[in-house]
């Protein structure tokens, strides 16, 4: 076994320099994004780490390929982070890694800089102590995951032969909760779009013109309200097409998952849960698709009839749903909602991502389970679902013909995408031990990966 350094302060000091880079892919300068990328390059010096350009923010590549008979894995992660949100809601500066008892706080520390750092430290320990890795490893870290990876497809497609592998292992994708180790067998797909409703050619005084023109906010509200029935089910014809019925065996498996509904409500500060009828909360989280209104805008707290109002919509999809069919169904529904005097426009995004699944009997799941059992010997490994979306998974399967194993040591409660994002410090060392075990198990023994005979062209 590797000798893992137990000096947390050394890890925290090094990681602080990475978190300090405000690599917000949505609006950071190219210089800032490159600063984060080159931080990774320095950590990948043993693997010919380098920055490679895309049409957007650059990717960081590296590889250690020494044994033609060994399996090859591709480690994926991202160096970009979400915007900070309201700074007044942060208890400490977002880009200053702050230790608070048993956790570290800072934007990106758990999504995804801390989990990526774990992999880098394991690889470096192998190189220092054993002068090599137990299998062939390629590294791909992108800078646009938080904005939907818009340029990753073109990059991976044009570099498919270089990136060919037997398995992708993602350092992104949080565990279900901190009280038990978990592996995810699915992540939901994604469809997003916006609705713009336009009325007059300018904002109007609500006293002078009120009651004589259609109000875009009223029209938009009616369209948004039409997307769901009052009981919470999606009211769009065709939205649920292709989804298999939730069988009794799967429902029994979900009932066996420890889930405290009362605690769930208390943590969220709500009196009761709500959603598609006929399903429990955990069934809706893991097994059912969703349609959510993420934002509405127009006018303000002043006496005006706005000339335009917008709503932003996202749908999380499950296996069986075709993203293009879902989008077509939604567009047809919106266009049927007509209000005299208003023009409705649908603004399309590039997010058409199918749900991703990996079988519970895949050798990578077996190896990952054993690796987690070595770190958490008294706990059963839970097979869970990621209710969010990781765009790269469908891409890797389509272009590289490779499944993705989620193996992150962040957890879903660590305020990902919210103010005061944090990560449990102990998870750094736990993750290092688990990644070591995983690599050894995939390289040899009953969980050894079958090599791809024909590289992707």
C-alpha positions as CSV (number, residue, x, y, z in Angstrom):
1,X,0.0,0.0,0.0
2,X,1.0,3.6,-0.6
3,X,2.1,5.6,2.4
4,X,-0.5,8.5,2.4
5,X,0.7,11.7,4.1
6,X,-1.5,12.4,7.1
7,X,-0.4,16.1,7.2
8,X,-3.7,17.8,6.3
9,X,-2.1,21.2,6.6
10,X,0.2,20.4,3.7
11,X,-2.8,19.4,1.5
12,X,-4.8,22.4,2.6
13,X,-2.0,24.8,1.9
14,X,-1.5,23.5,-1.6
15,X,-5.2,23.3,-2.4
16,X,-5.7,26.9,-1.2
17,X,-3.6,28.1,-4.1
18,X,-5.9,26.3,-6.5
19,X,-9.1,27.5,-4.9
20,X,-7.8,31.0,-4.9
21,X,-8.1,31.2,-8.7
22,X,-11.6,32.5,-9.5
23,X,-12.1,30.2,-12.5
24,X,-15.8,31.0,-13.1
25,X,-16.3,29.7,-16.6
26,X,-19.4,31.8,-17.1
27,X,-17.6,35.1,-17.0
28,X,-13.9,34.8,-16.0
29,X,-11.2,36.2,-18.3
30,X,-9.2,33.8,-20.4
31,X,-6.2,34.8,-18.3
32,X,-7.9,33.6,-15.1
33,X,-9.0,30.4,-16.7
34,X,-5.5,29.7,-18.0
35,X,-4.1,30.3,-14.6
36,X,-6.2,27.5,-13.2
37,X,-5.3,25.3,-16.1
38,X,-1.6,25.8,-15.6
39,X,-1.9,25.0,-11.9
40,X,-3.1,21.5,-13.0
41,X,-0.3,21.3,-15.6
42,X,2.3,21.8,-12.8
43,X,0.7,18.9,-10.9
44,X,0.8,16.7,-14.0
45,X,4.6,17.1,-14.6
46,X,5.0,13.3,-14.3
47,X,2.5,12.8,-17.2
48,X,3.5,15.4,-19.7
49,X,0.8,17.8,-18.5
50,X,-0.1,20.4,-21.0
51,X,-2.8,23.0,-21.9
52,X,-4.6,22.4,-25.2
53,X,-6.9,24.9,-26.8
54,X,-10.5,24.5,-27.7
55,X,-13.0,27.0,-29.2
56,X,-13.7,28.0,-25.6
57,X,-11.7,27.6,-22.4
58,X,-8.7,25.2,-22.7
59,X,-8.5,21.6,-21.6
60,X,-5.6,20.1,-19.6
61,X,-4.2,16.8,-20.9
62,X,-1.7,14.4,-19.6
63,X,-0.9,10.6,-19.9
64,X,1.3,7.9,-18.3
65,X,1.4,5.0,-20.8
66,X,4.0,2.4,-20.0
67,X,2.4,-1.0,-20.2
68,X,0.7,-2.1,-23.5
69,X,-0.8,-5.1,-21.8
70,X,-2.4,-3.1,-19.0
71,X,-5.9,-1.5,-19.2
72,X,-6.1,2.2,-19.9
73,X,-8.3,4.6,-17.9
74,X,-9.2,8.2,-18.6
75,X,-9.5,10.4,-15.5
76,X,-12.0,13.2,-16.1
77,X,-12.7,16.3,-14.0
78,X,-13.1,20.1,-14.4
79,X,-11.3,23.2,-13.1
80,X,-14.1,25.7,-13.7
81,X,-16.5,26.7,-10.9
82,X,-19.9,28.3,-10.4
83,X,-20.4,32.0,-9.8
84,X,-20.3,33.0,-6.2
85,X,-23.9,34.3,-5.9
86,X,-24.6,36.9,-3.3
87,X,-21.3,37.6,-1.5
88,X,-23.3,38.8,1.5
89,X,-24.4,35.2,2.0
90,X,-20.9,33.9,2.4
91,X,-19.5,33.7,5.9
92,X,-15.9,33.8,4.5
93,X,-14.4,35.0,1.2
94,X,-15.3,32.5,-1.5
95,X,-11.9,32.3,-3.1
96,X,-10.0,32.1,0.2
97,X,-9.8,28.5,1.4
98,X,-10.9,28.6,5.0
99,X,-10.7,25.8,7.6
100,X,-13.7,25.7,9.8
101,X,-13.4,22.8,12.2
102,X,-13.6,19.6,10.2
103,X,-14.4,21.2,6.9
104,X,-12.8,23.5,4.4
105,X,-14.8,26.2,2.7
106,X,-14.4,28.0,-0.6
107,X,-15.8,28.1,-4.1
108,X,-14.9,25.0,-6.0
109,X,-13.3,23.1,-3.1
110,X,-15.8,20.2,-3.5
111,X,-17.0,20.9,-7.1
112,X,-14.5,19.9,-8.5
113,X,-11.1,21.1,-7.4
114,X,-10.9,19.1,-4.2
115,X,-11.9,15.8,-5.8
116,X,-9.5,16.4,-8.7
117,X,-6.7,17.2,-6.3
118,X,-7.3,13.8,-4.6
119,X,-6.5,12.0,-7.9
120,X,-3.4,14.0,-8.5
121,X,-2.0,13.3,-5.1
122,X,-2.6,9.5,-5.5
123,X,-0.8,9.6,-8.9
124,X,2.1,11.5,-7.5
125,X,2.4,9.1,-4.5
126,X,2.5,6.1,-6.9
127,X,5.3,7.8,-8.9
128,X,7.3,8.7,-5.9
129,X,7.0,5.4,-4.0
130,X,6.6,2.9,-6.8
131,X,8.1,4.8,-9.8
132,X,5.0,4.2,-11.9
133,X,1.2,3.7,-12.0
134,X,-0.4,0.3,-11.8
135,X,-2.2,0.8,-15.1
136,X,-2.2,3.2,-18.0
137,X,-3.7,6.6,-17.1
138,X,-4.8,9.5,-19.3
139,X,-6.0,12.8,-17.8
140,X,-8.6,15.2,-19.2
141,X,-9.7,18.2,-17.2
142,X,-12.0,20.7,-18.8
143,X,-12.8,24.3,-18.0
144,X,-16.5,24.5,-19.1
145,X,-18.4,21.8,-17.2
146,X,-20.4,24.4,-15.2
147,X,-21.7,25.9,-18.4
148,X,-22.7,22.6,-20.1
149,X,-19.3,21.7,-21.7
150,X,-20.2,23.4,-25.0
151,X,-16.9,22.8,-26.7
152,X,-15.9,19.5,-25.2
153,X,-17.8,17.4,-27.9
154,X,-15.8,18.9,-30.7
155,X,-12.5,18.5,-28.8
156,X,-13.1,14.9,-27.8
157,X,-14.3,13.9,-31.3
158,X,-11.3,15.4,-33.0
159,X,-8.9,13.7,-30.4
160,X,-10.8,10.4,-30.1
161,X,-7.8,8.2,-31.0
162,X,-5.6,9.9,-28.4
163,X,-8.3,9.6,-25.7
164,X,-9.3,6.0,-26.4
165,X,-9.6,4.1,-23.2
166,X,-11.2,1.1,-21.5
167,X,-13.0,3.1,-18.8
168,X,-13.5,6.8,-17.9
169,X,-13.4,7.6,-14.2
170,X,-14.9,10.9,-13.2
171,X,-13.7,12.8,-10.2
172,X,-16.9,14.8,-10.5
173,X,-20.3,13.5,-9.3
174,X,-20.9,13.8,-5.6
175,X,-21.8,10.9,-3.3
176,X,-25.4,10.7,-2.0
177,X,-24.7,11.7,1.6
178,X,-21.8,11.8,4.1
179,X,-23.1,9.0,6.4
180,X,-22.5,6.2,3.9
181,X,-20.3,5.5,0.9
182,X,-22.1,5.4,-2.4
183,X,-21.7,4.8,-6.2
184,X,-24.0,6.2,-8.8
185,X,-25.4,4.0,-11.5
186,X,-27.2,6.8,-13.3
187,X,-27.1,10.6,-14.0
188,X,-30.1,12.4,-15.4
189,X,-30.1,13.9,-18.9
190,X,-30.8,17.6,-19.6
191,X,-32.9,19.8,-21.8
192,X,-32.9,23.6,-21.3
193,X,-34.6,26.5,-23.1
194,X,-36.1,29.9,-22.5
195,X,-39.4,31.5,-23.3
196,X,-39.7,35.1,-24.3
197,X,-43.1,36.8,-24.5
198,X,-43.2,40.2,-26.2
199,X,-45.8,42.9,-26.2
200,X,-45.5,46.6,-27.0
201,X,-42.4,48.1,-28.5
202,X,-41.3,49.6,-25.2
203,X,-42.1,49.5,-21.4
204,X,-45.4,51.3,-20.8
205,X,-46.7,53.5,-17.9
206,X,-49.2,51.1,-16.2
207,X,-51.6,54.0,-15.4
208,X,-51.7,55.5,-18.9
209,X,-51.8,52.2,-20.8
210,X,-53.1,49.7,-18.3
211,X,-56.1,47.7,-19.4
212,X,-55.6,48.5,-23.1
213,X,-52.6,46.2,-24.0
214,X,-51.7,42.7,-23.2
215,X,-49.1,42.3,-20.4
216,X,-46.2,40.0,-21.3
217,X,-45.8,39.0,-17.6
218,X,-49.4,37.9,-17.5
219,X,-49.0,35.9,-20.7
220,X,-45.8,34.3,-19.5
221,X,-47.3,33.3,-16.2
222,X,-50.1,31.5,-18.0
223,X,-47.7,29.6,-20.2
224,X,-45.5,28.6,-17.2
225,X,-48.6,27.6,-15.2
226,X,-49.7,25.4,-18.1
227,X,-46.6,23.2,-17.9
228,X,-47.8,21.3,-14.8
229,X,-51.1,20.0,-13.5
230,X,-52.0,21.3,-10.0
231,X,-50.9,18.0,-8.5
232,X,-47.3,18.4,-9.7
233,X,-47.3,16.1,-12.8
234,X,-45.9,17.6,-16.0
235,X,-48.9,18.5,-18.3
236,X,-47.0,18.4,-21.6
237,X,-48.2,15.8,-24.1
238,X,-45.3,13.4,-24.9
239,X,-43.0,14.4,-22.0
240,X,-43.2,11.0,-20.4
241,X,-42.9,9.0,-23.6
242,X,-40.4,6.1,-23.5
243,X,-40.1,5.8,-19.7
244,X,-40.6,2.3,-18.3
245,X,-43.0,1.8,-15.5
246,X,-41.3,1.7,-12.1
247,X,-41.5,-1.9,-11.1
248,X,-42.2,-3.4,-7.7
249,X,-38.7,-4.8,-7.4
250,X,-37.1,-1.4,-7.9
251,X,-39.6,0.2,-5.6
252,X,-38.7,-2.3,-2.9
253,X,-35.0,-1.5,-3.4
254,X,-35.7,2.2,-3.0
255,X,-37.8,1.5,0.1
256,X,-34.8,-0.3,1.6
257,X,-32.7,2.9,1.2
258,X,-32.4,4.7,4.5
259,X,-34.2,8.0,3.9
260,X,-35.6,10.3,6.6
261,X,-38.4,12.3,5.0
262,X,-38.9,14.4,8.1
263,X,-35.2,15.3,8.2
264,X,-35.2,16.0,4.5
265,X,-38.0,18.6,5.0
266,X,-36.3,20.1,8.0
267,X,-33.0,20.5,6.2
268,X,-34.8,22.4,3.4
269,X,-37.0,24.4,5.7
270,X,-40.2,23.3,4.1
271,X,-43.5,22.1,5.6
272,X,-44.1,19.3,3.0
273,X,-42.6,17.8,-0.1
274,X,-44.4,18.2,-3.5
275,X,-44.1,16.6,-6.9
276,X,-45.5,14.1,-9.3
277,X,-48.2,12.1,-7.6
278,X,-47.9,8.3,-7.1
279,X,-44.2,8.4,-6.3
280,X,-42.3,8.8,-3.0
281,X,-39.7,11.6,-2.6
282,X,-36.8,9.3,-3.3
283,X,-38.5,7.8,-6.3
284,X,-39.0,11.3,-7.8
285,X,-35.4,12.1,-7.0
286,X,-33.8,9.1,-8.6
287,X,-36.3,7.6,-11.0
288,X,-38.6,10.3,-12.4
289,X,-38.0,13.2,-14.8
290,X,-38.5,16.8,-13.8
291,X,-39.5,20.1,-15.4
292,X,-38.5,23.2,-13.4
293,X,-38.8,26.9,-13.9
294,X,-35.4,28.3,-13.0
295,X,-36.1,32.0,-13.3
296,X,-38.5,34.6,-14.5
297,X,-37.7,38.2,-15.4
298,X,-39.5,41.3,-16.6
299,X,-40.4,44.7,-15.3
300,X,-39.7,45.4,-11.6
301,X,-41.1,47.1,-8.5
302,X,-42.2,50.1,-10.4
303,X,-45.4,51.0,-12.2
304,X,-44.7,49.6,-15.6
305,X,-46.1,47.2,-18.1
306,X,-42.9,45.5,-19.4
307,X,-42.5,45.0,-23.1
308,X,-40.9,41.6,-22.7
309,X,-40.9,38.9,-20.1
310,X,-38.7,35.8,-20.0
311,X,-38.7,32.4,-18.2
312,X,-35.8,29.9,-18.1
313,X,-36.7,26.2,-18.1
314,X,-34.8,23.0,-17.4
315,X,-35.8,19.4,-17.6
316,X,-33.9,16.5,-16.1
317,X,-34.4,13.3,-18.0
318,X,-34.4,9.6,-17.2
319,X,-33.5,6.5,-19.3
320,X,-36.0,6.0,-22.1
321,X,-36.5,9.7,-22.8
322,X,-35.3,11.1,-26.1
323,X,-34.0,14.7,-25.5
324,X,-35.1,15.8,-29.0
325,X,-38.6,14.4,-28.6
326,X,-38.9,16.0,-25.2
327,X,-37.9,19.4,-26.6
328,X,-40.3,19.0,-29.6
329,X,-43.1,18.2,-27.2
330,X,-42.3,21.2,-25.1
331,X,-42.1,23.6,-28.1
332,X,-45.4,22.3,-29.4
333,X,-47.0,22.9,-26.0
334,X,-45.7,26.4,-25.6
335,X,-46.8,27.4,-29.1
336,X,-50.3,26.3,-28.4
337,X,-50.6,28.8,-25.6
338,X,-51.8,31.9,-27.4
339,X,-52.6,35.3,-25.8
340,X,-53.9,38.1,-28.2
341,X,-51.5,41.0,-28.5
342,X,-48.4,39.0,-27.5
343,X,-45.7,37.2,-29.4
344,X,-44.2,34.1,-27.9
345,X,-40.6,33.1,-28.8
346,X,-38.7,30.0,-27.7
347,X,-35.0,30.6,-27.2
348,X,-33.1,27.3,-27.6
349,X,-29.9,26.3,-25.8
350,X,-27.5,23.6,-26.8
351,X,-28.3,21.3,-23.9
352,X,-29.8,18.1,-25.3
353,X,-28.2,15.4,-23.1
354,X,-29.6,11.9,-22.6
355,X,-29.6,10.2,-19.3
356,X,-26.5,8.0,-18.6
357,X,-26.5,4.6,-17.0
358,X,-23.9,2.0,-16.0
359,X,-24.8,-1.5,-15.1
360,X,-24.5,-2.7,-11.5
361,X,-22.6,-5.7,-12.7
362,X,-20.0,-3.7,-14.6
363,X,-16.5,-4.7,-13.4
364,X,-15.8,-1.0,-12.6
365,X,-18.7,-1.0,-10.1
366,X,-17.4,-4.2,-8.5
367,X,-13.9,-2.7,-8.2
368,X,-15.2,0.6,-6.9
369,X,-17.3,-1.2,-4.3
370,X,-14.3,-3.2,-3.0
371,X,-12.2,0.0,-2.9
372,X,-14.9,1.8,-0.8
373,X,-15.3,-1.2,1.5
374,X,-11.5,-1.0,2.1
375,X,-11.9,2.6,3.4
376,X,-15.3,2.1,5.1
377,X,-15.2,-1.5,6.3
378,X,-18.2,-1.3,8.5
379,X,-20.6,0.3,6.0
380,X,-22.5,-1.0,3.1
381,X,-21.9,0.7,-0.3
382,X,-25.1,2.2,-1.6
383,X,-25.9,2.2,-5.3
384,X,-27.5,5.5,-6.0
385,X,-28.5,8.0,-8.7
386,X,-27.2,11.4,-9.5
387,X,-30.2,13.6,-10.0
388,X,-28.1,16.2,-11.8
389,X,-26.4,16.0,-15.2
390,X,-22.8,15.4,-16.2
391,X,-22.7,16.2,-19.9
392,X,-19.4,14.4,-20.6
393,X,-20.7,10.9,-19.8
394,X,-23.0,10.6,-22.8
395,X,-20.2,12.1,-25.0
396,X,-17.6,9.6,-23.8
397,X,-19.9,6.7,-24.4
398,X,-20.8,7.9,-27.9
399,X,-17.4,8.9,-29.1
400,X,-15.0,6.7,-27.1
401,X,-17.3,3.7,-26.6
402,X,-16.3,3.9,-22.9
403,X,-18.5,3.8,-19.8
404,X,-17.9,6.3,-17.0
405,X,-17.5,5.4,-13.3
406,X,-18.4,8.2,-10.9
407,X,-15.8,8.2,-8.1
408,X,-15.9,11.5,-6.3
409,X,-15.3,12.2,-2.7
410,X,-17.5,15.3,-2.4
411,X,-21.0,14.7,-1.0
412,X,-24.3,16.2,-2.1
413,X,-24.9,18.2,1.1
414,X,-21.7,20.3,0.7
415,X,-23.5,23.3,-0.8
416,X,-22.4,22.7,-4.4
417,X,-23.3,25.8,-6.5
418,X,-24.4,27.7,-3.4
419,X,-22.8,30.2,-1.0
420,X,-20.5,28.7,1.6
421,X,-19.5,25.6,-0.5
422,X,-17.4,23.3,1.7
423,X,-15.8,19.9,1.7
424,X,-15.0,17.6,4.7
425,X,-11.2,17.6,5.2
426,X,-11.1,13.9,6.0
427,X,-12.5,13.0,2.6
428,X,-9.1,14.1,1.0
429,X,-7.3,11.2,2.7
430,X,-10.2,8.8,2.4
431,X,-10.3,9.5,-1.3
432,X,-6.6,8.9,-1.8
433,X,-6.8,5.5,-0.2
434,X,-9.9,4.6,-2.2
435,X,-8.4,5.7,-5.5
436,X,-5.2,3.7,-4.8
437,X,-7.3,0.6,-4.2
438,X,-9.5,1.2,-7.3
439,X,-6.5,1.5,-9.6
440,X,-4.9,-1.7,-8.2
441,X,-8.2,-3.6,-8.5
442,X,-8.8,-2.5,-12.1
443,X,-5.2,-3.3,-13.1
444,X,-5.3,-6.9,-11.8
445,X,-7.5,-9.6,-10.3
446,X,-11.2,-10.4,-10.9
447,X,-12.1,-6.7,-11.7
448,X,-9.4,-6.2,-14.3
449,X,-10.9,-4.3,-17.2
450,X,-11.1,-5.9,-20.6
451,X,-8.9,-4.0,-23.1
452,X,-10.5,-2.4,-26.1
453,X,-9.1,-4.3,-29.1
454,X,-9.8,-1.6,-31.7
455,X,-9.0,2.0,-30.7
456,X,-11.6,4.6,-31.7
457,X,-10.6,6.2,-35.0
